[in-house]
Amino acid sequence: MRFRSAFPLLVLLLAACGAPPAPLPRAEPLLVAGYLTEWSVYGRDFRVKDLAAERLTHLTYAFGRVTGGRCATGDAWAAHQRPVAAVDSVDGVADTAADTLRGSFGQLRKLKTRHPRLRVLWSFGGWTGSAGFTEAARDPAAFAESCRALLADPRWAGLFDGIDIDWEYPNACGMTCDDSGPAALTGILAALRSALGPGALISAAVPGDVGRLRSADYASAARHADWLGAMTYDYFGAAGSGKETGVPHSPLTPYPGIPRQTAATSATVDELLRAGVPAGKLLIGVGFYGRGWTGTARGLEDYRVLAARCPPTGTLGGTAYASCGDQWWSYDTPETVAAKVAYARDRGLGGLFAWELSGDSDDGALLRALSG
């Protein structure tokens, strides 16, 4: 109680000294979002019916494509054509030849009927699908209109509550490089807001890397979005993240010996807040997977596998690591996820999101911690 009563005075004193006030700790519930990948129905055999939707406020379906500067479907067979058997269906009823909407979209419609408060977004882009945004940025209005028309397709009209833009990366390099300029993402999000209207949800995934964050005007982009989701994972061990081995891929905070002081969730958050992104519009990401090494060979594995095969032996920078035989892994656990939730609340952030939901254990341990 003493801390709560003194905090507003501290804010006033900082403002009087010319320092930007720190965000107030968040009192209202955090937004809890999770990505469902289009390809998870194949090798992973993870389906819409496997989602613990009651623990999510928002679900993001990834990915649609950006083709010719326009929104387009991704894998049509998985998305809306593939018949779903009764045993794999949300309501236990199999798809038939007469059903005009099958696949994951049909199951998402059933899921929303069962969980009417769940909001569903369709994400476009991703690491391998971002090249088309450069062309989209040349005519944002046409891009946005194509997205509006796609969401209104009679086969799934009303299913999606909005759009997520996963551009990796505006005015920077990911799998491909873009030089559209710092305002390109703002132009796309502003056009989407105009085309979809004020009631639609619009979000954007943004880099965790501080250098890439400085290549675009994310504060201006945030004005047209409901939230920005910072990809605060893969700081190390992934393509384009550096050649360092044996370091955690998603630390919450820097630690002694970290190869780059800015390669941590807290540094990403500091950079975005310093740039002017409102804390309440910022989400941090949690990877439901680990990255590891055997000698210098890199690997990636789901949390569900690592928790049983290579359980954690310690923590570093607010994330867990595990040594088992000649392997070294880093990944988040329910305990470290809970600490990230507490951090998000303390910083006044809007919430957290999971990439991606199929990596969780069968008992949903990470999602339970994320929604705690």
N, C-alpha and C positions, 0 to 999 in steps of 0.2 A: 504493500500500500504506500509506503514512503517513496519508493521508486516511481510509482505512477504519478503521484502528486508533484514530484520534483521535475519530471521530464519536460512538461511544457515550458517551465522556466528556463531549463537548459537550452531548449530550442530557441527561445527568444534571445538568450544571451549570445548564442552562436550566430544568429541572424544579425544582431547588433554589431558583432565583430566582423561581419562580411563573409562568414563561412556558410555554405549551404546547409540547411538543417537536415539532420538524419531522418529517414522515414520513420514514422511511428510504428511500433510493433502491430501486426495485423490482428484484429480482434475477430472479424467475421471469418467464416469457413474459407479455406483455401480451395482454389480450383484444382481439380485432380483430373488430368487428361492422360490418354494413352493412345499410342499408335497401333493400329491393326494393319499388318501388311497384306497386300493382295496375294502374295505368293505363299503365305503361311498355310494355305489349305493343301498344298502339295506335300513336299518332303516332311515338313514339320507336323502335318496333320492337325493343325490348330485352327479351329473354326469359330464362327460367331457364337455358337452355343457354349463354347468353353470360356467365354468372357464373364468375369465377375462384375457385371454391369452396375450392380448396386453400389460398388465402391468407386465408380467413376462419375464425374460430372459431365465430361466430354469425351467422345471417342473420335479419333481421326483416322480415316481410311486412306491408306497410302499404297500406291500412288496412281493418280491420273497422269497423262502425258501432256507435254506442251509441244505441239506439232505445227509447224508453219506459223508459229506465233499465236496459236489458238489452243484452247483447252480441248482435250480429247480423252477418250477412255484409254485405259491401259490394257490389261488382259481381259478381254470381253468374256472369255469362257469362265474364268474364275469369278469375275465381277457379277455377271447377270445372266449367264447362259447355262452354266453347269447344274444339272439336276442334283438336288440334295436329298439323300435318303432319310427316311424317318429317324433312324438312329442318330443321325448327324444334325437333325433339325432342332431349332430352338423350341418349337412346340410339339415335337414328336410326329409331325405330319410331313410326309414325303412330298417333294415337288412332282407335278405331273406334266405331261406334254401340253396340257391346256393352260398351264400357268404362263403368263406373259413375263413374269419376273422371277428368275431363279437365282442360283448362285449366292454369293455373299450379300448382294444387295437385297435379295428377297429375304434372307435371314435377318439382315439389319432392320428391315421393316417390321418383322415379327418381334425383334428385340425391343424396338421402340414402343411397340404396342404393350409389351410386358413392363417396360420401364419408361413411362411417358415423360419423365423429367430428364432423361438422357438426351444430350444434344450431340448430333453427329455432323462432322465436317469431312469434306473430300479434299485430300491433299494432292497437290500437283508438283511434280519436279523430282526432288531427291538427288542423291549423289550422281547417279548415272543418267538422270533425266532432266538436268538443268540447262542444257545447251540451248533449248528453245526459248528461254526467257530473254535472251539478247534480242531476238526478233520481236518478241512480245513487247519489249520496252520501247520499240520504235513506234508502236501504235497501241498504247495501253487501252484506249476506248474499245477498239476492235477485239482485243484480247478479252477484256472484261465482258463484252457482250457475248462472246462465244462461251464463256464460262457460265453466264446467266442462262443461256439457251440450253447448255448441257445439263445443268441442274433441273431445268424445267422439262426435260425429256419425259413424255407421257408414261414411259415404262417405270420410272422411279420418281416422278414429280412429288415433291413434299418430303422425300426421304432425308435429304441433306439440309442442315440448318445453316450452312455456310461453306466457306472455302479456306483452306490453309495453303499458303505459298511457301514451298521449301526450295528456295533458290540458293544453290551452293556454287558460287557466291556472287552477289551483286558487286560489280566494279572490282572484282578480285578473281583469284584463280582457285578452282576446285579441281574436278576431273577435266574441265575445260576452263578457259579464261574468258572474262567479260570485261569490257571497257565502256559500258553504257553511261558511266558517270555516277556520282554520289546520290543523285536524286532519282535514279531509275526505279528503285523499289518503291519509293514514295509515289511515283507516277502510277505504277501498277496498282497499288493498294487504294489510292484515291479513285482510280477508275472503277475498281471493283466495288467500292463503297457507293459510288454513284449508280452503277448498274444494278447492284443487289438491294440497295436501300438500307435505311438505318437499322432495320430489325434483323438483318442477316449477321451471322458471325463471320468475322474475317480475322485470320491469324497468320503469322509468318514465323517460320523457323529462322533463327539468326545464328551467326557463327559463335563458337566459344572462344576462338582465337582472337586476341586483342588486336593484332595487326590487321586482320580482315575487318574487324568491327570499325576500324578507323577509315575504311575505304568507302563507306556509305553513310548516309544521314539517317540513322535509325531513329533518332528522336522525331524527325518529321514523319517518317514512316509510321511510327506508333500512333500518331494523331488519327490515322484512318483505320487502325486495327483495334480489335478487342484485346488482343495481347500479342506479345512477341515471345517466342519460345527459344531461349538460349540453349544451344546444343553443348551443354557443359559436360562433355565426355569425349573420348578419343583425343585427349590432349597429347598422348603419346601412344605409339604402337600401331597407328593406322596410316593409311596412305596420305601423304602430305603433312603428317604431324611431326616429322623429324625421325632421325635414325636411332634415337636413344632406346635402349632395351633395359628391362628389369626395373621399370618405374611405373607407378600407378597411372592408369589411363584417365581416371576421373576424380582427382583429389578435390576435396572441398576447399582446402586452404593450402598455401605454400608450406613447405617443411624444409628443414636443413638439408641441403644437398640437392634440392629439386633443380633439374637442368634449366628451367625457365621460370622465374618468379611469377610471371603472368599466366602460367599454364595451370590455373585452378579456378574452380567455380567462383570463389569470392572475388578474384581479380576480374573475371568477366562481368560479374554483377557491378562491381565498382566502376568499371569502364562505361557500362550502359547507363548507370545512374548519373555519372559525371557528364555524360553526353546529353542528358536531358530526357531520357526515357522514364516515364513515371513508374515508380516502384510497383504500383498496383496493376500495371499492364505488363509486368515482366514475370515470366515463368522460367524456372530452371529445369534442365533435363536430367533424368536418371537412367543410365543404361542398365537394362536387365540382362547383362552379359559381362563376360570378363575378357581381358586380353592377357596373353602370357607368352613365355619364351622357353624354349629348350635350346640351350646354347644361344645361338643368334637367330634361330628360326622362330618366327612369330606365329601365334595362333589366336583364334577367337572361339569362344564357347559360351553357351547359354548358362545363366545362373543355375537353372534346374540341374544341369549336369555337374557343374563345379561344386555346388554345395554338398553333393554326395561323394564325388570322386576326389576332390582336393579342397577340403574344408579350410577355412581361414586360420592362419597362425599368428596374425597380428594386424595392426592398423597403422596407416601412414597418411598424414594429411587428411584425415577424416574419411578414408576409404580403406577397405580391407585388402590384405594380400595373403597369399598362401604359397608355401613351399612343400612340394611333395615329390620325392625322388629328384630327378633332374629337371623338373618343371617349376616355373615361378609364374603365378597368376595374380592379377589384381581385379577386384570386382566389388560391387556394393552388396551388402548384406542387410537384413531387416534392421539391424542396429545402426548401421551407417546411413541407411535411408531415413530412419527416424531422426537422426542428427541433421540431415539436410532439410527435412520438413521443419524442424525447429529453427534452423537458420533462415529459411524462407519466411517463417512467421516473424522472427525477430527483425528482419530487414524490411518488413512490410510488403513483401512481394505478393504477386497475385496468386501464385500457386506453383505446381510442379507438373511435369509430364514424364511419361515413360516411353523410352524407345528400347524395344518394343514388346508388346504384351506376351507374345508366345515364349519369351525366354524365362518367364517366372516358373517357380516350382509348382507342382500339382496342387499344393494347398494354398497357392497364392500368397506366399509369405511376403514378397516384396510389395505387391499391390496393397496388402493390408497395412504395411508400414507406411506406404505412400499416402494412404487415405486416413491415416491415424491422426 
